[in-house]
Amino acid sequence: MDYPTTRKEAKEQGATHYFTGVPCKHGHIALRVTKGGCVECLKLEWTESNERRKEYFKTSDAAKAAKRRYYERNKQLVADRASMRSPEERRRHRATYKKANPELYRVLVNTRRRRNRQATPSWVTAEERARIRALYAEAQKITKALGIPYEVDHIYPLISDQVCGLHVLSNLQIIPKSENLKKSNQLLDAY
């Protein structure tokens, strides 16, 4: 593409860039922006500015507070933007969040385990406990074989407003993860 050779020509033609062939004050022989300077110099300035801003947002309490205020004012917009992400981008985001918040995930896992322990009656035998563990292993095998995530579901949820079930073999079933997420903690027919 032919660029104007002077800034004056570029302005007259309404062009956004021009090329003189002469090095800028930093030694770059590159396009120049009609409303600015050398394109390479601008790139360097933008990069430095972005690095400074990254550090500001990482460490500043004021920036964290500003982010919280923005989120409170724009919850729906943030949620809509997040739902438009691709599945692999969501997985990557979830993994990054999980890595940054290991204590939170440890609490969630321990809460789920405690809930299962509390919902397991004392009359459950060691043999039945082994069969329950085998059911979880079977769900993992099915997931690997089919490539679709499967989970062990409580037919009667452990926590529900309607009715609460027990963590026993007769109350467990293997279903696809998507179905389990749809079901949530509702009481539905067995699959």
C-alpha positions as CSV (number, residue, x, y, z in Angstrom):
1,M,0.0,0.0,0.0
2,D,1.3,3.5,-0.8
3,Y,1.4,5.8,2.2
4,P,1.7,9.6,2.0
5,T,5.3,10.7,2.7
6,T,4.5,13.7,5.0
7,R,2.1,14.3,7.8
8,K,0.6,17.3,5.9
9,E,-0.1,15.0,2.9
10,A,-1.7,12.4,5.2
11,K,-4.0,15.0,6.8
12,E,-5.0,16.4,3.4
13,Q,-5.8,12.9,2.1
14,G,-7.6,11.9,5.3
15,A,-5.1,9.0,5.9
16,T,-4.4,7.7,9.3
17,H,-0.7,6.8,8.7
18,Y,2.2,8.1,6.7
19,F,5.7,6.8,6.0
20,T,8.8,9.1,5.7
21,G,11.5,6.5,5.5
22,V,13.5,8.6,8.1
23,P,14.2,7.1,11.5
24,C,12.2,8.6,14.5
25,K,14.1,10.1,17.5
26,H,14.4,6.5,18.9
27,G,15.8,5.1,15.7
28,H,12.6,3.3,14.4
29,I,12.0,3.3,10.6
30,A,8.3,2.6,10.7
31,L,4.9,4.0,9.9
32,R,3.8,7.1,11.7
33,V,0.3,7.9,12.9
34,T,-1.1,11.2,11.6
35,K,-2.4,12.1,15.1
36,G,0.6,10.8,16.9
37,G,4.1,9.5,16.5
38,C,6.0,6.5,15.3
39,V,3.9,3.3,15.5
40,E,6.8,1.4,17.2
41,C,7.2,4.0,19.8
42,L,3.5,4.0,20.5
43,K,3.5,0.2,20.9
44,L,6.3,0.5,23.4
45,E,4.5,3.2,25.4
46,W,1.3,1.1,25.4
47,T,3.1,-1.9,26.6
48,E,4.8,0.0,29.4
49,S,1.5,1.6,30.4
50,N,-0.3,-1.8,30.4
51,E,2.4,-3.3,32.6
52,R,2.0,-0.4,35.1
53,R,-1.7,-0.8,35.1
54,K,-1.4,-4.6,35.7
55,E,0.6,-3.9,38.8
56,Y,-1.8,-1.3,40.0
57,F,-4.8,-3.7,39.7
58,K,-3.0,-6.6,41.3
59,T,-1.9,-4.8,44.5
60,S,-4.1,-1.7,45.0
61,D,-6.9,-2.0,47.6
62,A,-8.6,1.0,45.8
63,A,-8.6,-1.0,42.6
64,K,-10.1,-4.0,44.3
65,A,-12.8,-1.9,45.8
66,A,-13.4,-0.3,42.3
67,K,-13.8,-3.8,40.8
68,R,-16.3,-4.8,43.5
69,R,-18.3,-1.6,43.0
70,Y,-18.3,-2.2,39.2
71,Y,-19.5,-5.8,39.8
72,E,-22.3,-4.7,42.1
73,R,-23.5,-2.2,39.6
74,N,-23.2,-4.6,36.6
75,K,-23.9,-8.1,37.9
76,Q,-26.1,-9.1,34.9
77,L,-23.6,-7.7,32.3
78,V,-20.8,-9.6,34.0
79,A,-22.8,-12.8,34.0
80,D,-23.9,-12.4,30.4
81,R,-20.3,-11.8,29.3
82,A,-19.1,-14.9,31.3
83,S,-21.8,-17.1,29.7
84,M,-20.7,-16.1,26.2
85,R,-17.2,-17.6,26.9
86,S,-16.3,-20.8,25.1
87,P,-16.4,-24.0,27.2
88,E,-12.6,-24.3,27.1
89,E,-12.2,-20.7,28.2
90,R,-14.6,-21.4,31.1
91,R,-12.6,-24.5,32.1
92,R,-9.4,-22.4,32.0
93,H,-10.9,-19.6,34.1
94,R,-12.3,-22.2,36.6
95,A,-8.9,-23.9,36.8
96,T,-7.1,-20.5,37.4
97,Y,-9.7,-19.5,40.1
98,K,-9.3,-22.9,41.7
99,K,-5.5,-22.6,41.8
100,A,-5.8,-19.0,43.2
101,N,-8.3,-20.1,45.9
102,P,-7.2,-23.5,47.2
103,E,-8.5,-22.9,50.7
104,L,-12.0,-22.3,49.3
105,Y,-12.0,-25.5,47.4
106,R,-10.7,-27.4,50.4
107,V,-13.6,-26.1,52.4
108,L,-16.1,-27.0,49.7
109,V,-14.7,-30.6,49.5
110,N,-14.6,-31.0,53.2
111,T,-18.2,-29.7,53.5
112,R,-19.4,-32.2,51.0
113,R,-17.5,-35.1,52.7
114,R,-18.9,-34.1,56.1
115,R,-22.4,-34.0,54.7
116,N,-22.0,-37.5,53.3
117,R,-20.6,-38.7,56.6
118,Q,-23.4,-37.2,58.6
119,A,-26.0,-38.7,56.2
120,T,-24.5,-42.2,56.5
121,P,-26.3,-44.1,59.2
122,S,-24.4,-46.1,61.8
123,W,-26.0,-49.4,60.6
124,V,-24.2,-49.3,57.2
125,T,-21.7,-52.2,57.1
126,A,-18.1,-52.0,55.9
127,E,-19.1,-54.2,53.0
128,E,-21.8,-51.7,51.9
129,R,-19.3,-48.8,52.3
130,A,-17.0,-50.7,50.0
131,R,-19.8,-51.1,47.4
132,I,-20.5,-47.4,47.6
133,R,-16.9,-46.6,46.9
134,A,-17.1,-49.1,44.0
135,L,-20.1,-47.2,42.6
136,Y,-18.0,-44.0,42.6
137,A,-15.2,-45.8,40.8
138,E,-17.7,-47.2,38.3
139,A,-18.9,-43.6,37.5
140,Q,-15.3,-42.7,36.8
141,K,-14.9,-45.7,34.5
142,I,-18.0,-44.8,32.6
143,T,-16.8,-41.2,32.2
144,K,-13.5,-42.4,30.8
145,A,-15.1,-45.0,28.5
146,L,-17.7,-42.6,27.0
147,G,-16.0,-39.3,27.3
148,I,-19.1,-37.8,28.9
149,P,-18.9,-36.9,32.6
150,Y,-21.0,-39.2,34.9
151,E,-21.6,-38.7,38.6
152,V,-23.1,-40.6,41.5
153,D,-26.4,-39.0,42.4
154,H,-28.5,-39.2,45.5
155,I,-32.0,-40.2,44.4
156,Y,-33.4,-38.5,47.5
157,P,-31.1,-35.5,48.0
158,L,-29.1,-35.2,51.2
159,I,-30.3,-31.6,51.7
160,S,-33.7,-30.6,50.4
161,D,-36.8,-28.6,51.5
162,Q,-39.0,-31.6,50.4
163,V,-37.3,-34.6,51.9
164,C,-33.8,-35.6,52.9
165,G,-32.2,-39.0,52.0
166,L,-29.4,-41.0,53.4
167,H,-25.9,-41.8,52.0
168,V,-26.7,-45.5,51.4
169,L,-26.3,-47.7,48.4
170,S,-30.1,-47.9,47.7
171,N,-30.2,-44.1,47.4
172,L,-27.4,-43.8,44.9
173,Q,-27.5,-44.0,41.1
174,I,-25.0,-43.1,38.3
175,I,-26.3,-40.5,35.9
176,P,-24.7,-38.0,33.5
177,K,-23.3,-34.9,35.1
178,S,-25.6,-32.7,33.0
179,E,-28.6,-34.5,34.3
180,N,-27.3,-34.2,37.9
181,L,-26.8,-30.5,37.5
182,K,-30.4,-30.1,36.1
183,K,-31.8,-32.1,39.0
184,S,-29.9,-30.1,41.6
185,N,-31.3,-31.0,45.0
186,Q,-34.8,-31.8,43.8
187,L,-36.6,-35.0,44.3
188,L,-37.2,-36.6,40.9
189,D,-37.9,-40.1,39.6
190,A,-35.0,-42.5,39.4
191,Y,-33.4,-42.6,36.0
